[in-house]
Amino acid sequence: MDAKPSSPLFVLVELTVRNFEKLEEFERKAVSIMSHYGGALISAFEIPYEGMEAGAEIHVLQFPSLQAFHRYREDGQLKDLSQLRSEAISETKVTLGHKSKSYS
């Protein structure tokens, strides 16, 4: 009996940003690491706080499976970026889902 293929994982990431410049540096490196696990940044947008370097940012990511997402999160190179990440981001909220919808 063949194993059922796992369904794609969609990840909504809500970031509270300390510094958008540092965030961009972190994201470029993190997206490169993510690609090694089949992950992709589907969409991202900034919500700057007026007159400040801080704000919020929303990401929609896709991974081939929950296991691939966990492997990405445990990657040593990603963990090596923790100092840069903490300089860029003060809070992260992650929501996971497997069901994709289309209304077109």
CNS distance restraints for C-alpha pairs under 8 A (distance, minus, plus):
assign (resid   6 and name CA) (resid  64 and name CA) 7.53 0.50 0.50
assign (resid   6 and name CA) (resid  65 and name CA) 5.96 0.50 0.50
assign (resid   7 and name CA) (resid  64 and name CA) 6.86 0.50 0.50
assign (resid   7 and name CA) (resid  65 and name CA) 6.16 0.50 0.50
assign (resid   7 and name CA) (resid  98 and name CA) 6.44 0.50 0.50
assign (resid   8 and name CA) (resid  62 and name CA) 6.87 0.50 0.50
assign (resid   8 and name CA) (resid  63 and name CA) 5.85 0.50 0.50
assign (resid   8 and name CA) (resid  64 and name CA) 4.51 0.50 0.50
assign (resid   8 and name CA) (resid  65 and name CA) 5.14 0.50 0.50
assign (resid   8 and name CA) (resid  66 and name CA) 7.77 0.50 0.50
assign (resid   8 and name CA) (resid  98 and name CA) 6.01 0.50 0.50
assign (resid   9 and name CA) (resid  62 and name CA) 5.62 0.50 0.50
assign (resid   9 and name CA) (resid  63 and name CA) 5.12 0.50 0.50
assign (resid   9 and name CA) (resid  64 and name CA) 6.04 0.50 0.50
assign (resid   9 and name CA) (resid  65 and name CA) 5.26 0.50 0.50
assign (resid   9 and name CA) (resid  66 and name CA) 5.97 0.50 0.50
assign (resid   9 and name CA) (resid  69 and name CA) 7.96 0.50 0.50
assign (resid   9 and name CA) (resid  96 and name CA) 6.91 0.50 0.50
assign (resid   9 and name CA) (resid  97 and name CA) 5.90 0.50 0.50
assign (resid   9 and name CA) (resid  98 and name CA) 4.87 0.50 0.50
assign (resid  10 and name CA) (resid  60 and name CA) 7.05 0.50 0.50
assign (resid  10 and name CA) (resid  61 and name CA) 5.76 0.50 0.50
assign (resid  10 and name CA) (resid  62 and name CA) 4.62 0.50 0.50
assign (resid  10 and name CA) (resid  63 and name CA) 6.57 0.50 0.50
assign (resid  10 and name CA) (resid  96 and name CA) 5.88 0.50 0.50
assign (resid  10 and name CA) (resid  97 and name CA) 5.16 0.50 0.50
assign (resid  10 and name CA) (resid  98 and name CA) 5.90 0.50 0.50
assign (resid  10 and name CA) (resid  99 and name CA) 7.86 0.50 0.50
assign (resid  10 and name CA) (resid 100 and name CA) 7.86 0.50 0.50
assign (resid  11 and name CA) (resid  59 and name CA) 7.87 0.50 0.50
assign (resid  11 and name CA) (resid  60 and name CA) 5.66 0.50 0.50
assign (resid  11 and name CA) (resid  61 and name CA) 4.91 0.50 0.50
assign (resid  11 and name CA) (resid  62 and name CA) 6.10 0.50 0.50
assign (resid  11 and name CA) (resid  63 and name CA) 7.97 0.50 0.50
assign (resid  11 and name CA) (resid  94 and name CA) 6.79 0.50 0.50
assign (resid  11 and name CA) (resid  95 and name CA) 5.75 0.50 0.50
assign (resid  11 and name CA) (resid  96 and name CA) 4.77 0.50 0.50
assign (resid  11 and name CA) (resid  97 and name CA) 6.47 0.50 0.50
assign (resid  12 and name CA) (resid  58 and name CA) 7.28 0.50 0.50
assign (resid  12 and name CA) (resid  59 and name CA) 5.83 0.50 0.50
assign (resid  12 and name CA) (resid  60 and name CA) 4.80 0.50 0.50
assign (resid  12 and name CA) (resid  61 and name CA) 6.51 0.50 0.50
assign (resid  12 and name CA) (resid  94 and name CA) 5.77 0.50 0.50
assign (resid  12 and name CA) (resid  95 and name CA) 5.08 0.50 0.50
assign (resid  12 and name CA) (resid  96 and name CA) 6.50 0.50 0.50
assign (resid  13 and name CA) (resid  58 and name CA) 5.73 0.50 0.50
assign (resid  13 and name CA) (resid  59 and name CA) 5.00 0.50 0.50
assign (resid  13 and name CA) (resid  60 and name CA) 6.41 0.50 0.50
assign (resid  13 and name CA) (resid  61 and name CA) 7.81 0.50 0.50
assign (resid  13 and name CA) (resid  92 and name CA) 6.85 0.50 0.50
assign (resid  13 and name CA) (resid  93 and name CA) 5.74 0.50 0.50
assign (resid  13 and name CA) (resid  94 and name CA) 4.69 0.50 0.50
assign (resid  13 and name CA) (resid  95 and name CA) 6.55 0.50 0.50
assign (resid  14 and name CA) (resid  56 and name CA) 7.27 0.50 0.50
assign (resid  14 and name CA) (resid  57 and name CA) 6.06 0.50 0.50
assign (resid  14 and name CA) (resid  58 and name CA) 4.77 0.50 0.50
assign (resid  14 and name CA) (resid  59 and name CA) 6.60 0.50 0.50
assign (resid  14 and name CA) (resid  92 and name CA) 5.73 0.50 0.50
assign (resid  14 and name CA) (resid  93 and name CA) 5.05 0.50 0.50
assign (resid  14 and name CA) (resid  94 and name CA) 6.52 0.50 0.50
assign (resid  15 and name CA) (resid  56 and name CA) 5.46 0.50 0.50
assign (resid  15 and name CA) (resid  57 and name CA) 5.13 0.50 0.50
assign (resid  15 and name CA) (resid  58 and name CA) 6.28 0.50 0.50
assign (resid  15 and name CA) (resid  89 and name CA) 6.65 0.50 0.50
assign (resid  15 and name CA) (resid  90 and name CA) 7.65 0.50 0.50
assign (resid  15 and name CA) (resid  91 and name CA) 5.81 0.50 0.50
assign (resid  15 and name CA) (resid  92 and name CA) 4.67 0.50 0.50
assign (resid  15 and name CA) (resid  93 and name CA) 6.52 0.50 0.50
assign (resid  16 and name CA) (resid  54 and name CA) 7.84 0.50 0.50
assign (resid  16 and name CA) (resid  55 and name CA) 6.09 0.50 0.50
assign (resid  16 and name CA) (resid  56 and name CA) 4.58 0.50 0.50
assign (resid  16 and name CA) (resid  57 and name CA) 6.69 0.50 0.50
assign (resid  16 and name CA) (resid  89 and name CA) 5.84 0.50 0.50
assign (resid  16 and name CA) (resid  90 and name CA) 5.60 0.50 0.50
assign (resid  16 and name CA) (resid  91 and name CA) 5.01 0.50 0.50
assign (resid  16 and name CA) (resid  92 and name CA) 6.42 0.50 0.50
assign (resid  17 and name CA) (resid  23 and name CA) 7.40 0.50 0.50
assign (resid  17 and name CA) (resid  54 and name CA) 5.24 0.50 0.50
assign (resid  17 and name CA) (resid  55 and name CA) 5.03 0.50 0.50
assign (resid  17 and name CA) (resid  56 and name CA) 5.15 0.50 0.50
assign (resid  17 and name CA) (resid  57 and name CA) 6.87 0.50 0.50
assign (resid  17 and name CA) (resid  88 and name CA) 5.95 0.50 0.50
assign (resid  17 and name CA) (resid  89 and name CA) 4.55 0.50 0.50
assign (resid  17 and name CA) (resid  90 and name CA) 6.03 0.50 0.50
assign (resid  17 and name CA) (resid  91 and name CA) 7.40 0.50 0.50
assign (resid  18 and name CA) (resid  53 and name CA) 6.90 0.50 0.50
assign (resid  18 and name CA) (resid  54 and name CA) 4.62 0.50 0.50
assign (resid  18 and name CA) (resid  55 and name CA) 6.81 0.50 0.50
assign (resid  18 and name CA) (resid  87 and name CA) 6.87 0.50 0.50
assign (resid  18 and name CA) (resid  88 and name CA) 5.13 0.50 0.50
assign (resid  18 and name CA) (resid  89 and name CA) 5.25 0.50 0.50
assign (resid  18 and name CA) (resid  90 and name CA) 6.03 0.50 0.50
assign (resid  19 and name CA) (resid  23 and name CA) 6.18 0.50 0.50
assign (resid  19 and name CA) (resid  53 and name CA) 5.32 0.50 0.50
assign (resid  19 and name CA) (resid  54 and name CA) 5.17 0.50 0.50
assign (resid  19 and name CA) (resid  55 and name CA) 7.89 0.50 0.50
assign (resid  19 and name CA) (resid  87 and name CA) 7.12 0.50 0.50
assign (resid  19 and name CA) (resid  88 and name CA) 4.86 0.50 0.50
assign (resid  19 and name CA) (resid  89 and name CA) 7.10 0.50 0.50
assign (resid  20 and name CA) (resid  24 and name CA) 6.14 0.50 0.50
assign (resid  20 and name CA) (resid  53 and name CA) 6.20 0.50 0.50
assign (resid  20 and name CA) (resid  54 and name CA) 6.46 0.50 0.50
assign (resid  20 and name CA) (resid  55 and name CA) 7.85 0.50 0.50
assign (resid  20 and name CA) (resid  88 and name CA) 6.63 0.50 0.50
assign (resid  21 and name CA) (resid  25 and name CA) 6.65 0.50 0.50
assign (resid  21 and name CA) (resid  88 and name CA) 7.69 0.50 0.50
assign (resid  22 and name CA) (resid  26 and name CA) 6.25 0.50 0.50
assign (resid  22 and name CA) (resid  84 and name CA) 6.96 0.50 0.50
assign (resid  22 and name CA) (resid  85 and name CA) 7.80 0.50 0.50
assign (resid  22 and name CA) (resid  87 and name CA) 6.81 0.50 0.50
assign (resid  22 and name CA) (resid  88 and name CA) 5.00 0.50 0.50
assign (resid  23 and name CA) (resid  27 and name CA) 5.94 0.50 0.50
assign (resid  23 and name CA) (resid  85 and name CA) 7.06 0.50 0.50
assign (resid  23 and name CA) (resid  88 and name CA) 4.76 0.50 0.50
assign (resid  23 and name CA) (resid  89 and name CA) 7.00 0.50 0.50
assign (resid  24 and name CA) (resid  28 and name CA) 6.21 0.50 0.50
assign (resid  25 and name CA) (resid  29 and name CA) 6.75 0.50 0.50
assign (resid  26 and name CA) (resid  30 and name CA) 6.10 0.50 0.50
assign (resid  26 and name CA) (resid  81 and name CA) 7.20 0.50 0.50
assign (resid  26 and name CA) (resid  84 and name CA) 6.34 0.50 0.50
assign (resid  26 and name CA) (resid  85 and name CA) 6.14 0.50 0.50
assign (resid  26 and name CA) (resid  88 and name CA) 7.60 0.50 0.50
assign (resid  27 and name CA) (resid  31 and name CA) 5.84 0.50 0.50
assign (resid  28 and name CA) (resid  32 and name CA) 6.42 0.50 0.50
assign (resid  29 and name CA) (resid  33 and name CA) 6.46 0.50 0.50
assign (resid  30 and name CA) (resid  34 and name CA) 6.00 0.50 0.50
assign (resid  30 and name CA) (resid  78 and name CA) 6.42 0.50 0.50
assign (resid  31 and name CA) (resid  35 and name CA) 6.25 0.50 0.50
assign (resid  31 and name CA) (resid  39 and name CA) 7.98 0.50 0.50
assign (resid  31 and name CA) (resid  40 and name CA) 7.23 0.50 0.50
assign (resid  31 and name CA) (resid  41 and name CA) 7.10 0.50 0.50
assign (resid  32 and name CA) (resid  36 and name CA) 7.19 0.50 0.50
assign (resid  33 and name CA) (resid  37 and name CA) 7.47 0.50 0.50
assign (resid  33 and name CA) (resid  72 and name CA) 7.34 0.50 0.50
assign (resid  33 and name CA) (resid  77 and name CA) 7.45 0.50 0.50
assign (resid  33 and name CA) (resid  78 and name CA) 6.98 0.50 0.50
assign (resid  34 and name CA) (resid  38 and name CA) 6.72 0.50 0.50
assign (resid  34 and name CA) (resid  39 and name CA) 5.01 0.50 0.50
assign (resid  34 and name CA) (resid  40 and name CA) 6.77 0.50 0.50
assign (resid  34 and name CA) (resid  72 and name CA) 6.01 0.50 0.50
assign (resid  35 and name CA) (resid  39 and name CA) 4.93 0.50 0.50
assign (resid  35 and name CA) (resid  40 and name CA) 6.19 0.50 0.50
assign (resid  37 and name CA) (resid  63 and name CA) 7.48 0.50 0.50
assign (resid  37 and name CA) (resid  68 and name CA) 5.60 0.50 0.50
assign (resid  37 and name CA) (resid  69 and name CA) 7.28 0.50 0.50
assign (resid  37 and name CA) (resid  71 and name CA) 7.23 0.50 0.50
assign (resid  37 and name CA) (resid  72 and name CA) 6.12 0.50 0.50
assign (resid  38 and name CA) (resid  63 and name CA) 5.79 0.50 0.50
assign (resid  38 and name CA) (resid  64 and name CA) 6.12 0.50 0.50
assign (resid  38 and name CA) (resid  68 and name CA) 7.17 0.50 0.50
assign (resid  39 and name CA) (resid  61 and name CA) 6.96 0.50 0.50
assign (resid  39 and name CA) (resid  62 and name CA) 5.53 0.50 0.50
assign (resid  39 and name CA) (resid  63 and name CA) 4.30 0.50 0.50
assign (resid  39 and name CA) (resid  64 and name CA) 6.89 0.50 0.50
assign (resid  39 and name CA) (resid  68 and name CA) 7.70 0.50 0.50
assign (resid  39 and name CA) (resid  69 and name CA) 7.36 0.50 0.50
assign (resid  40 and name CA) (resid  61 and name CA) 5.60 0.50 0.50
assign (resid  40 and name CA) (resid  62 and name CA) 5.33 0.50 0.50
assign (resid  40 and name CA) (resid  63 and name CA) 6.57 0.50 0.50
assign (resid  41 and name CA) (resid  59 and name CA) 7.13 0.50 0.50
assign (resid  41 and name CA) (resid  60 and name CA) 6.21 0.50 0.50
assign (resid  41 and name CA) (resid  61 and name CA) 4.58 0.50 0.50
assign (resid  41 and name CA) (resid  62 and name CA) 6.64 0.50 0.50
assign (resid  42 and name CA) (resid  59 and name CA) 7.53 0.50 0.50
assign (resid  42 and name CA) (resid  60 and name CA) 5.38 0.50 0.50
assign (resid  42 and name CA) (resid  61 and name CA) 5.29 0.50 0.50
assign (resid  42 and name CA) (resid  62 and name CA) 6.73 0.50 0.50
assign (resid  43 and name CA) (resid  59 and name CA) 5.70 0.50 0.50
assign (resid  43 and name CA) (resid  60 and name CA) 5.17 0.50 0.50
assign (resid  43 and name CA) (resid  61 and name CA) 7.15 0.50 0.50
assign (resid  44 and name CA) (resid  57 and name CA) 7.04 0.50 0.50
assign (resid  44 and name CA) (resid  58 and name CA) 5.50 0.50 0.50
assign (resid  44 and name CA) (resid  59 and name CA) 4.36 0.50 0.50
assign (resid  44 and name CA) (resid  60 and name CA) 6.42 0.50 0.50
assign (resid  45 and name CA) (resid  57 and name CA) 5.66 0.50 0.50
assign (resid  45 and name CA) (resid  58 and name CA) 5.54 0.50 0.50
assign (resid  45 and name CA) (resid  59 and name CA) 6.84 0.50 0.50
assign (resid  46 and name CA) (resid  55 and name CA) 7.49 0.50 0.50
assign (resid  46 and name CA) (resid  56 and name CA) 6.03 0.50 0.50
assign (resid  46 and name CA) (resid  57 and name CA) 4.43 0.50 0.50
assign (resid  46 and name CA) (resid  58 and name CA) 6.69 0.50 0.50
assign (resid  47 and name CA) (resid  55 and name CA) 5.65 0.50 0.50
assign (resid  47 and name CA) (resid  56 and name CA) 4.91 0.50 0.50
assign (resid  47 and name CA) (resid  57 and name CA) 5.70 0.50 0.50
assign (resid  48 and name CA) (resid  52 and name CA) 7.30 0.50 0.50
assign (resid  48 and name CA) (resid  53 and name CA) 7.32 0.50 0.50
assign (resid  48 and name CA) (resid  54 and name CA) 6.20 0.50 0.50
assign (resid  48 and name CA) (resid  55 and name CA) 4.30 0.50 0.50
assign (resid  48 and name CA) (resid  56 and name CA) 6.20 0.50 0.50
assign (resid  49 and name CA) (resid  53 and name CA) 7.36 0.50 0.50
assign (resid  49 and name CA) (resid  54 and name CA) 5.94 0.50 0.50
assign (resid  49 and name CA) (resid  55 and name CA) 4.72 0.50 0.50
assign (resid  49 and name CA) (resid  56 and name CA) 7.75 0.50 0.50
assign (resid  63 and name CA) (resid  68 and name CA) 6.42 0.50 0.50
assign (resid  63 and name CA) (resid  69 and name CA) 6.07 0.50 0.50
assign (resid  64 and name CA) (resid  68 and name CA) 6.46 0.50 0.50
assign (resid  64 and name CA) (resid  69 and name CA) 7.97 0.50 0.50
assign (resid  65 and name CA) (resid  69 and name CA) 6.51 0.50 0.50
assign (resid  66 and name CA) (resid  70 and name CA) 6.28 0.50 0.50
assign (resid  67 and name CA) (resid  71 and name CA) 6.19 0.50 0.50
assign (resid  68 and name CA) (resid  72 and name CA) 6.22 0.50 0.50
assign (resid  69 and name CA) (resid  73 and name CA) 6.30 0.50 0.50
assign (resid  70 and name CA) (resid  74 and name CA) 6.27 0.50 0.50
assign (resid  71 and name CA) (resid  75 and name CA) 6.20 0.50 0.50
assign (resid  72 and name CA) (resid  78 and name CA) 7.71 0.50 0.50
assign (resid  73 and name CA) (resid  78 and name CA) 7.15 0.50 0.50
assign (resid  73 and name CA) (resid  79 and name CA) 8.00 0.50 0.50
assign (resid  74 and name CA) (resid  78 and name CA) 7.43 0.50 0.50
assign (resid  74 and name CA) (resid  79 and name CA) 7.18 0.50 0.50
assign (resid  75 and name CA) (resid  79 and name CA) 6.35 0.50 0.50
assign (resid  76 and name CA) (resid  80 and name CA) 6.17 0.50 0.50
assign (resid  77 and name CA) (resid  81 and name CA) 6.78 0.50 0.50
assign (resid  78 and name CA) (resid  82 and name CA) 7.18 0.50 0.50
assign (resid  81 and name CA) (resid  85 and name CA) 6.07 0.50 0.50
assign (resid  82 and name CA) (resid  86 and name CA) 6.11 0.50 0.50
assign (resid  83 and name CA) (resid  87 and name CA) 6.34 0.50 0.50
assign (resid  84 and name CA) (resid  88 and name CA) 6.32 0.50 0.50
assign (resid  85 and name CA) (resid  89 and name CA) 5.81 0.50 0.50
assign (resid  86 and name CA) (resid  90 and name CA) 6.34 0.50 0.50
